Amino acid sequence: MDRLDPGVRLSGLQLAAALDELTSKLKDFRLTGQTPAEVMEAYAAEHGRTARK
């Protein structure tokens, strides 16, 4: 799969947008964090897990 392929790039952009939307929704549940990574870490901690990096 070529990373310069327009379909791959579009899929990546769609995934990034979906993750941004998810982290925005998670903030509504009073999770802390300013960046998507920080919000995901707070979500993982809230559920007794650690976020993958």
HELIX and SHEET records of a PDB file:
HELIX    1   1 PRO A    6  LYS A   27  1                                  22    
HELIX    2   2 PRO A   36  GLU A   46  1                                  11    
END                                                                             
